[in-house]
Amino acid sequence: MKLRLTLIAIFTSVVLWGQNGTVSPYSYFGLGDFRAKSTVENRMMGGISMLGDSIHINLQNPAAYGSLRLTTYSVGAHNKNYAFKSASETATSDISDRGRVTNLDYLVLAFPLSPKSSFAFGIMPFSNVGYDLFKTSLNANQDEVSTSYRGSGGINRVYLATGIEPIKGLNFGVAAHYNFGNQAYDRYQSIDGVQLGTFDQREVTISGFDFTISAIANRKINMGNKEYRLHAMVSRELQMNLNASNTQSLGTFQTSNGATRERLDVDLGYLAETTIEIPSMTTLGLGIGKDRNWFAGFEYSSQDMSQFKNDFLAVSNATYIAANTIKIGGYYIPDYTAISGIFNRITYRAGLRIENTGLLIEGDELQNKVASIGFGMPIGSTANDRFSNLNIGFEVGKRGTSTSSLVDENYFGVNIGLSLNDRWFVKRRIN
């Protein structure tokens, strides 16, 4: 088991550094396209984070580690297919553009420190920039001006978390992330019939810490002659203050072959070193279920994005207001004790997520709506890893709208995750 974990870790670490995270035009704004913070298991339940158990990692809610009882290695990846349509296209026209990305989402190892506490560490992407936009316009002389916008890069984070269950049914946890990465934003402009074009190239190197604190409570209740469990949670992602080192270059290029003709490094003054501020976010959740049988939950998150600050990459037609997210989801296991019939022991999951991102583009708020469904299949074969499982899920989402100034972005995603369990630090009974 340990050899298998090592081999997977080496392979997935290499993949993580070389991936292209998004092709969304909305990665032009803010810090790019924020990646999902949850494992495949939670993501297929709409991204709810209030559940903590003995065999699964929970990336969103560190308090869940108070319930972890086995060493767990978790890795997840996804393939997402995009289809875009602009407001200028008719309802019956073909999709204007398509894109596809395949990415590693997380690589995390967690293990118990005591019967009531655990520790986790890993690496995952935080946000990605990956757009290639093009537009034409007429200048004052009625010449056709072609402008292309290209962005690349992203921010990754190292993840450390611990959780404890000081009282049965009550967990507390804290997570720390070190964020780091580079992002590039380029603009190229040329006029039809003119030999030279101009460019504006900006690069940002980002680093900094952020923290999450959370609590989970659960209690058994009796309704009639049946026993259920109530779940509640609260988490707080503290404000992120990221250090940004910025550079900018202006110059000209030959339109015939794209070769740089002249380049000038801009003296940015106080903008050479800035602080990017991402406001804190609070999440509340409530759910009910029957242990190892079914669960249904609801979570609400709020974030005052009007306090978002990124002076160097501020966009004139983009402003921010308060953001919020609603998540609904749950799971169902027909019979987890079944000796035969694997379909009885499969965990079936489904969820819905509705996000008001707080990003206003020319006065229209960017919304994101996602429906998800998936299942977890047991794959363990030995006494130590009999709880290991393969998780597969599907997402259908829509972001923006073609009825306004925004682009209509539709996507379909396939998510695959492995949750592998083992027992470490077991004292030998026989030498």
C-alpha positions, 0 to 999 in steps of 0.5 A: 500500500505504501509503495502504491501511494509513493508511486501515485504521489510522484506521478501526480506531482509532476502532472500538477505543475504542467497543467493548463487550468482553464480556457474560460474568458472570465479568467481575465478578471480578478485572480483568474478562474478559481478552482474547486476547493473540494474533493470529488466526493464533496463536489458531487454533493454540490460542494457541501463541506459539513460532513466528516467521517473516518475514511475521507478527506475534507479539503474545505472543512478542517474540523472534519479531520477530528473524525478521521481514523485511517491514513488516507491518500486522496487524489482527484482530476477532472476533464471539462468541456466548454462551449461559448456563445457571445451576445452578438450571436442569434439563438439559432446560431452555432456555438462560436467557440469550444475548449477542453482542459484536463487537470489534476485538482488535489493531492493530499495525505492525511493521518491520525495523530491520536484517536480524536485528531488528525493532520493533513498536508498536500498541494492543489491549484487555487486559480488559473488564467487561460484565455485567448480573446480577439476583437476588431474595431474602427479607430478615428480614421476608420481603420480596422484595429485588431486587438488580441488578449492572452492570459496564462499561469496560475496560483497553486497552494500548499495545504496544511490542516488539523482537526480535533474532536474534544467532545463526542459530536463536536469538532474544531479545525484549522487549515493554513495555505501557502499560495504561490504562482505567476500570471501573465496578461498580454495585449497585442494591437495592430492596424490593417496595412500597418507594418508594426503593431504594439503590445502591453505585457504584464506579469505578476508573481504572487505569494502569501498565506491564508487561513480557515477555521471551522467547527462541526457539530452532530447529534443523534435524534429520535423521530418516532421509532427511527434514529437520525443524525443532525449536522451543523457547521460553521467555517470562516475563511479569513481575509487573504493578503497576497504579496504581488511583484509586478512588471510591465513591458511596452513595445512594438512587433512586426505584424508579418511574423510577430517578432519583437521590434522594440521593448521598454520596461515600464517604471511602475513606481508604487505599483511594482509591489502591491497587496492583493486583498480577497475578503473573508468568507463565512459558510453556515450549514445544516443537514440531516441523515441516517448514519451510513445510509443517507444524508441531505444538507444545505449550506450558505456562503457569503463574501463581501467582494466589494472589498476585493483589491487588485490595483495593478490589474484593475479592469475599468469595466469590472466592479464588485459587490457582495457575493453568495453561494447556495449549495444543496446535496446529499448521498445514499447508500442502499446497504453498506453491510451487504456481503454480495452485490456491489451496487448495494455498497455504492455511494450515490451522490447528487447536488446543486450549487448556485453562485452569485460571484459578486463580479459585475461586468459592465453592470451585469453580475456573473452567475454560475449554476452547477448540477452534479451527480456521481457515485463512489465504488469500494475498491479495497481488497485487504484488511487495511484498505478495505474502505478505499474507494473510487469516486466518479462524478459528472457536472453540468454548468452554466456561467454568464449569459448571452442576453447581456454583455457577458459571454454564455459559457456552458460546460460539462465536466467528468471528475475522478478521484481516488480515496485510498486508506491504510493503517499506519503506526500500528504497534506490533503485538508479536516481535 
